[in-house]
């Protein structure tokens, strides 16, 4: 079926231009975008195409490991009273399998797909923070290595190094009393490193979608997959951050002896459940929304019809993300919460089915109006419907409190989780891999269709054979998380069927991996747009060049390749922008930012190139966690120093000719009317700072929630003997801190006015006053008559205080390094070059605001509650 845009990609790399610049060859233009060669090149590359494929490959490696553990568990459960695996080993396999699937497979896989395809879907050249993407990958990889190194220390070294407490790690079982080994430490600190990778990836996705789209791509023209990833990325900030905080509190309980989850000291194990499920249930939709976006991309292509109800689908995605944070008690109906709470969360658990239903009806209507073509991507999309709808129905059943309490902790819940989480994710993801493989897999290779069909039927049949009987087993009372069951209970045949189904699934994935290898060595090379798709990624040659679009497309439709004869036809200033960028700059990687709402060009900026520092920072952070596992605090401190050094190296710009602005940049600005920024985008930097502050705010709110929740366990708050009567020092320190923020604000204004003397004076004063403020507050907190191990009140109090002090110390350290930079490079740069001072001022003022809120919570709130 011929579409208007089928030939649009031809002009994407034409070497003609109407600009006054001389024409640059493809080789010259693409040279700076090439992936560095050799082993060193593999370590320093930051290219989204490489990093995305690495995410996907490593995620599937962890998936294979989780699958092997699942098969071992199914073999154990195939017969009643089996002794194939002992209880401790079964608990280890159960914990590692669930944790791998939740933390090391699904989220990294989805972020990898987004990293790989988003720049071209958006009509861009690269993600805005390529080094951050590389850092996210290395931390994900290293975190997974720490997590799995427990097997080495368990079975080779002989220590207790594998967690047995489940992928949810409920206290008090996960506390030091019942889990005295290092298994939980490997679990907590290894996964925390991997979760940092997820948050870093979320930053990149948000900024790419909001700020780095093709000219003309307004909000109502953004592809559905991009909308899905945007909502998911914001959800990750709000969901993963509390989990990181809660995990750190649990590790501190274990290492230092605090009492956040210890009832004997006034803590509460249910606090962990609240924090964990504030992450856990939104994570269900974090795993569902991107696959739903993939379906909304694929179904119109293979139905040959536009998606029905685009605005409603976008609204459904946004509302799903919002409602998902009102469901966490859905998992705590059996914990004795008040009935009014159960009623509220039960209603929300049912209400979230509405936006999900809107998307499903949109897909059905799109297929109904079209002529579906049952190629492998569409087969997996169709398989999703039966699997996810059945999982959704059982989810509505579990939203009813009486049903939930009846089947709680039975295999009915296991079946529901796998239908929703595994089935609802894996079928769309496999559809997406078969769909995008011709564009992003080597030299335009298409995966074999016959093997793809066999892959689908094996996975689809095996999935239902494995998991549907679990509904029946659960209704018959089979408990989850047990390594065996009694003979004569009538559960043997159901478990045997499930085990057979699990091996059929394994056969299906063996076909999938074989298909990839087969297609690499016996490729079916195809055209640039074999599916006749409508989105921009299919508007480049196959394989796409590393920079994606040399000449940036201009979007005038939601379906540019279906509706536009050419991707580059436009008049006025936008045409001049894309034509200039087609030729210049080419000495460095140049990217365009556009307006959040209107998609109009705003800036041309230099994108960071290859660097070893993302790997070094990821390694240093991983080493820090590893040393903490073994209580090697001096080495952990060295790892912190290494992290700081890596960050300094990351942002260091050598004073070389390649770093200097030339008259070319001036000519580009004159022709396009846009600023050309050699040191990075101001808009992207501001967006990154705001996202960092949002993440820190979520972490701080989590700590305040912890403090207030613990208050419920004390009749007198603060407890007797722990009252604070003299708050002169912290109040004085707070006032001085605000003065420091004012000086930094004035320094930022000096940057805008290009006044170097004022910049130097105000910046130096701000740093000095901030140091005084930090010193005053440290002195006060060191003089307290209690510490973090006194009781849960002391633990929560000290943790909030430490958070505030760390914020101030981090701000001070960054400003000291920056002040040194300003003074050292004072004769080489104008004041207006130091744009980052504005971001530092914002951070310092936010830290002052957070300290004010924390001081109110600590010194005022206990006496008025």
Secondary structure, DSSP 4 states (H G I P E B T S, - for coil): ---GGGGGGGGGG-----SSSPPPPHHHHHHTTSPPPHHHHHHH---HHHHHHHHHHHHHHHHHHHHHHHHHHHHHHTSTT--SS-HHHHHHHHHHHHHIIIIIIHHHHHHHHHHHHHHHHTT-SS-TTHHHHHHHHHHHHHHHHHHHHHHHIIIII-S--S--STTTT-TTTTSTTT--SSHHHHHHHHHHHHHHHHHHHHHHHHHHHHH-PPBT--GGGS-HHHHHHHHHHHHHHHHHHHHHHHHHHHHHHHHT---SS-GGGT--HHHHHHHHHHHHHHHHHHHHHHHHHHHHHHHHHHHTSPPTTHHHHHHHHHHHHHHGGG-GGGG-TTS---HHHHHHHHHHHHHHHHHHHHHHHHHHHHHHHS----SHHHHHHHHHHHHHHHHHHHHHHHHSHHHHHHHTTBHHHHHHHIIIIIIHHHHHHHHHHHHHHHHHSTTTEEPPHHHHHHHHHHHHHHHHHHHHHHHHHHHTTPBTT-S---TTSS-HHHHHHHHHHHHHHHHHHHHHHHHHHHHHHS-EE--TTTT---SGGGGS-SSPPTTS-SS--B--SSSHHHH-S-SS---SHHHHHHHHHTTS--SS-EEEEE-TTT--EEEEEEPP---SHHHHHHHHHHHHHHHHHTT-HHHHHHHHHHHHHHHHHHH-----GGGS--HHHHHHHHHH-SEEETT--HHHHHHHHHHHHHHHHHHHHHHHHHHHHHHTT-SSSSPTT------HHHHHHHHHHHHHHHHHHHHHHHHHTT-HHHHHHHHHHHHHHHHHHHHHHHHHHHT-S--TTS-HHHHHHHHHHHHHHHHHHHHHHHHHHHHHHHHHTTTTS-GGG-THHHHHHHHHHHHHHHHHHHHHHHHTGGGT-
